[in-house]
Amino acid sequence: MNIGMTAVFVTALSVAGLALASESSPYAGEESREIKALSKSEIDGLLAGKGMGYGKAAELNGYPGPAHVLELGDELSLTASQRQETEIVFAQMETAAKALGADLVAAERALDQAFRSKKIDESSLSELVKKIGDAESRLRVVHLRAHLQQTEILNDQQISKYMALRGYSRAGHGNHHKHHHGR
């Protein structure tokens, strides 16, 4: 290779290296978050008792959620009794989810603070992460339980209509509805 080609090659490698080095991490900007692992919208959603995807396993397998059932109440032709039962399921879920969401935010805050203060070791790390996992699993149970309860309130036709209104295909919906007590 001649000196001219070598210079071009070295320059090209240098430019490519600089370009790669200047690419930012997908986490860039998140270092300024109050709690590094949670965005502001995630914190707000957890504190408000929002679904945050915790009911997705039920929702996408044909178990309607109470919040969306209430939104679609007219289209689903809910009876007064069904609407009242759904409101109760939703209120219970929301109350529990707000409390557990606050627990999860507090646990994430504690982990973040331990790292920020540089006062973390193997023992405290395991304890803090276990608290986060416990809060998150309890929160998920609350949301999934509400879907189970909601399915007991609706009849098969309402569940099918709900799925269609939400834009879900029939694939993946088993015959799990045969055991509900829908009205």
Residue pairs with C-beta under 8 A, 6 or more apart in sequence:
1 9
30 36
30 39
33 39
33 40
34 40
34 43
34 109
35 43
35 105
35 108
35 109
35 112
36 112
36 115
37 108
37 111
37 112
38 46
38 105
38 108
42 52
43 105
45 52
45 101
46 52
46 101
46 102
46 104
46 105
46 139
47 98
47 101
47 102
47 105
48 98
48 101
49 93
49 94
49 95
49 96
49 97
49 98
49 101
50 97
50 101
51 65
51 67
51 143
54 139
54 140
54 142
54 143
54 144
55 65
55 143
55 144
55 146
55 147
57 144
58 65
58 143
58 144
58 147
58 148
59 65
59 147
59 166
60 168
60 172
61 172
61 173
61 174
61 176
62 151
62 159
62 163
62 168
62 172
62 173
62 174
62 176
62 177
63 147
63 148
63 150
63 151
63 176
64 147
64 150
64 151
64 154
64 159
64 162
64 163
65 143
65 146
65 147
65 150
66 86
66 87
66 89
66 90
66 93
66 146
66 147
66 149
66 150
67 90
68 162
68 166
69 76
69 78
69 86
69 150
69 153
69 154
69 162
70 83
70 86
70 87
70 90
72 162
72 165
72 166
73 83
73 86
75 161
75 165
76 154
76 158
76 161
76 162
76 165
77 158
78 86
78 158
79 183
81 183
82 153
82 154
82 183
85 153
86 150
86 153
89 146
89 149
89 150
89 153
90 146
92 146
93 142
93 143
93 145
93 146
96 142
97 139
97 142
97 143
100 135
100 138
100 139
100 142
101 139
103 135
103 138
103 139
104 132
104 135
104 136
104 139
107 128
107 131
107 132
107 135
108 132
110 128
110 131
111 128
111 129
111 132
114 120
114 124
114 125
114 128
120 128
151 159
151 176
151 177
151 180
151 182
152 180
152 181
152 182
153 180
153 181
153 182
153 183
154 162
154 180
154 182
154 183
155 180
155 182
155 183
156 177
156 182
158 182
159 177
159 182
163 170
163 173
